[in-house]
């Protein structure tokens, strides 16, 4: 078969994504407070090689250079996050003006370069002072988030930006408070975990209200990381396990956000572990959104487990994976996720806010190029899958590759490289990889050739 041309609409929003804790560094300067990730990284043995978000990529110092790099790549949008501890070092109370100054400079330079900032208010770095008072298990943290959102929008709400309240709230809850693999590293009982989820949802709704109050031109959304379940085998039992998993994880977050109610079946299955809901909460949670971000990387193969809420995840033998343990490479998930969102939920403009892959990068060749064909193929094939979803009527408006540059990859430290830009952690030199060169051409041309069979 000859190559196939994959073309996107002229106004498609091409971007790249990062997160504050993963790239900024400068964790102890200019009045920044301590975050839960600073504390978590200080625990012996929890992060590979004892790494932390200091110095990360030194973006706090090199931000102007990094914006120029984005312009060189031709990015139309840059997805970034604001570090809550830079704005309110104690989580509430006195505002740190130097923190707001930094983000104002960064956003203004992006706008001057014609790059639309897509700003996430919470990408996992809760001020430690709030965690000390209960963290997301405390309802007060939702109100603190609303105050923080108000302060950020008070300074930056006069600019026509995209805003997301949260990045991957499922991970905030399940990894932070469920299995303890992420900060703050707690393992709570099921009732408390569901309360954590409810408080995050409430914080989101209150955050949207703060965005609307401060800016008439802001576009408000949230970024979800759905599980992407597939039956492990062909039998109906495995098919039901996959459907149960979708409902228990994805519907549990998305139906409150988009329809103002928890899914009745899952609520009943949770029984006494269902969260306490105060009158008015669901109306706040379902504040109307302008867009929805979707992150995805790999499928989950499931078969029946101990209950519909606990299917058994199975890792098939012999499948190709990225450098992340168990992350199967399966590009059809892009089409699957996007069409399922369109089929199951109220219609809302969608953006793929993260997709990308970690691989072992080779050393630069004689020409100084970093040739990363597997990452290039991963991005290309997932983009082609997303285009197939658009052909079926999915309202997909944009795509952000994860990540702009190599960075601190949470509990894996600096050992997993996702960037289309290489970072030398000795010199902090940035160098565009072949995948980034290819992505620049895709942005320029609005599409690409998919190799023939």
N, C-alpha and C positions, 0 to 999 in steps of 0.2 A: 504494500500500500504506500502511496506517496505521502509526504508530510501533510499534516492538516493544519490549517490556519485557525488559531484561537484568537478571536478579537473581542475586545470589550468596548462598552460605550465611551464616547469622547469625554463625558463628564465623570467617568469612574474615578474614585478617589484612591490613588496609589500611595501607600505609606509604609512606614516602619515603626516599630514599637520598642520602648524600653520601660524601665521602672526606676524610680529614684534610688531606692536602696541598692539596686544592682549596679548602678553606674556612677553615682555622684561621688562617693567617698566623702571626705571632709566631715566626718561624723561628729567631730568635737570642736568645730570652729563656728564663729559668727552666731553664737547663741543657740545652736541646735541642741534640743534635748535628747535624752536617751530613748531609743525605741525598743520594742520587744525583741527585734532581731539583733540589736546590739547585745542585749542580755543573753539571748539564746545562743548566739555565736560564742559567748564566753564560757559556755558549759563544755567541759572536756569531752571530746569524743563525738559530739553531735554533728559537726561540720567536717567534711573531708579536709585533712591536713591542717585543721585548726583555723581555717580561713574565716574571714568576716567581710562585711561591706566596707571596710577600710583597708586600702584606699580605693577599691573598686576600679573604675576607669578614669578617676580624677576628672570626671565631667564637671564637677563644681568649679574647677579651675579652667577647664578647656572647653567650656560650653560654646564660646564664639567659634572656635575652630570646628567643633562638632556640627554646628548649624551650617557652616560653610561646606562641610562634608555632605550633609543632607542635600544642600543645593546642588552639589556636584553630582549626586546620584539622581537628581531630578525629582525628588519626593514632592508630592502634592500635599502631603499631610504628615505630621509627626505625632505619634501617640506617646505621651509622657505621663509621669505622675508627680504630684506634689507630696513632699514629705511632711506629714502632719507635725512631727517634732520640730521641724524648722519654723513652723508658723506659731504653734502653741507648745513651747517646750514642756510644759506640765500637762498638756492635753486640754486644758481650759485656762481661762484667766488672761494674763498679760500676753499681748501679741509681740512676737519678735519681728521687728520691722526689717531687719537684714534678710530674713528668710523670704519675706514677700518681695523685697527688692530684687533678690536673685531671680525669682520666677518671672517678675515683670520684665527684667532685662532679657531673659531668655525668650519669652513669648513675643516681645516686641521685635526682636531680631528675626524670629521665625516669620512673623507677619511681613517684615520688611523684605524678606527673601521670597515672599509669595507662598509660604508653607503654612497650611492651616494647623494650628495646635489642637490636638484632641487630648484633653487633660483629665486624667483620673485622679479623683480626690483621695482614694484609699487603695493603695497597692501594698497592703499587708504590714505597714510599719506603724503600728499603734504606739503612741507614747507610753513608755513603761509606767509612768505615774498613773495612767488610767488602768492598766493591767493590774497594778498593785491594789486598785480599788474594785477589782472584780472583772475587768476586761469586758469582753462581749457577753459574758454571763450576767452582767449587770445592765439593767435597763437604762441607767444613767449614762452609759457610754453612747447610746443612741442620741441622747440629747446633747452630749458633748460633741458628737459628730456634726450635728446640725449647727452648733455654734461655730465650729471650725469651718464648715462650708460657707457660712455667712461671712466670715472674715476674709476668706479667699476671694469670694465673689464681690465683696465690698471693694476690693482693690482692683480686680481684673474683670469684673462683670460688664464693663463698658466696651469690651472687645468681642467681636463676633466669633466665638469659639464653640467647639464641641466639648461637652462635659460628660464624664461618667462618674457616678457616685462611687462604685466599687469595681474592683477587678476580682473576678473569680471568687465570689463569696462562698461557694461550695468548698473551696480549698481553705479559706479562712476558718470555716467551721470544722470541717472533717479532719484536716491535717493539723490545725492549730489546737483544737479542743477534743477531737475524736480519738485519733491515734497518736497525737503528740509528736508527729514527725517534723512539724514546722513550729515556729514561734507562735504562742508562748510555750509550747511543749507540754500542754496539759492533756490529761485523759479523763474526761468527765463521764458521768452516767448518762444514759440515753435521754432522760428527761431534761437534764441541764443542756445537753447538746442541742435538743430541739428548741430550748429557750434561747440559746446562742443564735441559732438560725433566725428565730423570730426577731430578736433585737437587731440583727444585721439588716433584715428586711425593713424593720421600722426606721432604722437609721437612714436607709436608702430613701424611703418616702419623705422623711423630714429633710433630707439633703436636697431632693428635687424641689421641695417647697422653698428652701433657701435660695436655690439657683433661680427659680422663677421670680422670687421677690426682689432679687438684686439685678436681674438682667432680662430685658424683654427680647433680646436677640440670641440668647444662649440656646443651644440645642442639647437637651438633657437626655441621658441614657444610662445604661448600666452594662457591664461586660460579664457575660456568663460563660462558664466552661461546662458544657453538658457532658455527661457520660455518653458514650456512643456504643450501646450494647448490641451485640450480634449473637444469635444462638450458636452455641458451640457445635451442636450437631443438628441434623435435619428433623429430629422428632418434635412433636408439638410441645412436649414438656420444656425443651430448651427454648422454643419460641416464646412460651409463656414467661419463662424466666427473664428473657430479654425485655419483654414488655413490662414486667413487674419492675425491673431495674430502671427503665425509663421513667415510669411513674413515680417510683420512690425517691429518685434523685432529681430528675429534671422537672417533672410536674410539681414537686414539692416546693421548688423555688419559683417557677415561672407562672403557675396559676395564681398565687397571691399577687405577683407583680403585675400581671396582665389582665386578671379577671377579679381580683379582690377577694379570693377565697382559697383556702387550702383544699387539695383534692380530697373528697369525702372518703374514698376507699382507703387511701393511705392514712388519713386521720384516724379512721376506725381501727386500722391495723396497729397503729401506734398506741391506741388505748390510753392508759394512764401516763404514758410518756409524751403525749401531745403537749404542746406549749400552752402556757397561760396567755390568753389574748384579752387585752383591755378594750372596752368599747371605743370605737373610732380608729383602732389600729389598722384594720384592713383597708379602710378608706384612705388612710395616709400611705400605706404600702403601695396601693394601686394608683398613685399619682400618675397622670398621663405622661407618656414618654414620647420623645421625638425619634428615637432610634434604639436599636438593641445590638450590642456587640457580642460576637460568638467566637470563642477560642476553641480550637481542637487540634489534636496531634496524633492520636492513635485510637483504634477500636478496643473494646472490651468484649472478649468472648465469654459467654456465661452459660451455665446450666443450673438446674434447681439446687438451692441450698437448704438451709435449715428452716427458712420461712420466705414468703414473698418479699420481705424487706431485706433478706440476706442471701441473694443468689451467690453461687460459687463462680468466681472468676477463674478461667483456665487459660494458661499460656500455651498456644499450639506449638508443637515442635517444628523446627525447620523453617520458620518464617523469618523474613529479613527484618531486622530491627535497626534503630538508630543507636547512637552511643548511650542513650538513656536506657537503663535496664528495663526490659520488657516492653519497650515502646515499638510496637509493630508498625511497619510501613505499609499503609493500606490507603492509597489516595481516594478510593470511592467514598470514604467517610465524609468528604466535603459535600458531595452531592446528597448523601444520605442526611446529614445534619440539616442542611439548608432546606431541603424539601420537607423534612419532618417538621421543622419549625413552622414552615408555611402551612402545612396541613393541620397541625395540632393547635396552633395558637392564633390569637387575633393578629391581623396583618399589621406589620410595622416594618419600616425600613431596616434592613440588616446590613451589618458590616462584619467581615471577618477581621477581628481585632488582634488575633495572634494565630500564626501558623508558621512552622519552620522546623528545623532539625539540627540536632547536635551530631557532629561527626568528628573524627580525628583529622585535623587539618595537616597537610604536609608542610614541610619547610618551604619557603619561597624558592622558586626555581632560578635558573641563571638570569632570567629577565626580571626577577623580583616579583613574579606573580604567584599567588596562592591558588592553586588549582583544586577546586572542591566540587568535582562533578556529581557526587552523590547528593550534596545539599541542593545544587542547582536542579537536579532531576526531581528531588522531593518537592521543591517549591513549584516547579513547572507542572508536575502531574497533579498536584492538589489544586492548582489554579485551573487547569483544564477540567477537573471534576466540578469545581465551583461554577465554571461557565456552563456546564451541562445542566446544573440546577437552574441557572438563569434562563436557559432555553425552555425550562418547564414552568416558567412564570414566577420564580423566586425574585423578590425585589432586593437584590444585593447591590449596594451602592459603593462599596469600597473594600480594600484588602490591605492589611498591615502585616508585613513579614516580621516574624520574631526570629532574630532581633536585629536592630540596626548594627550593633557591635557585640563582640564577645563581652561577657560580663560575669559578675558573681551569680552563680546559678544555685542560690539557696543552699540546701544541705550538701550539694555536690561541690561547693566552693568554686574554684576557677578551673576545674578539670573538664567541664563540659562546655564546648564552644558552639553557640547558636548563631553567631553574627554573620551577616554578609560583609561585615568589615572586621578585619583581624585587629586585635589589640595585643601588642607586645607588652607583657606585664612588667618587664624590666625598664623599658624606655617610655612606655605608654604611647608609642607611635601607632597611628591608625593606618591600615592599608586595606584597600578594597579588594575583596576576594573575587574570583571568577563569577561566583554566584551573584555578587553585587554588581559586577559589570553587566552580566546578563539581565539582571533586574532593571538596571538603568535603561537598557535598550527596550525592554518590555514597556516601561513607563513612557519612553519617547515615542514608541510605535503604537502603543495601545493594545499590544498583543504579541503573539509569538508563533513560531512554527512548532507543532508537536511532531516529533519524529514518527515516520511511518513504521509499520510492523516489519 
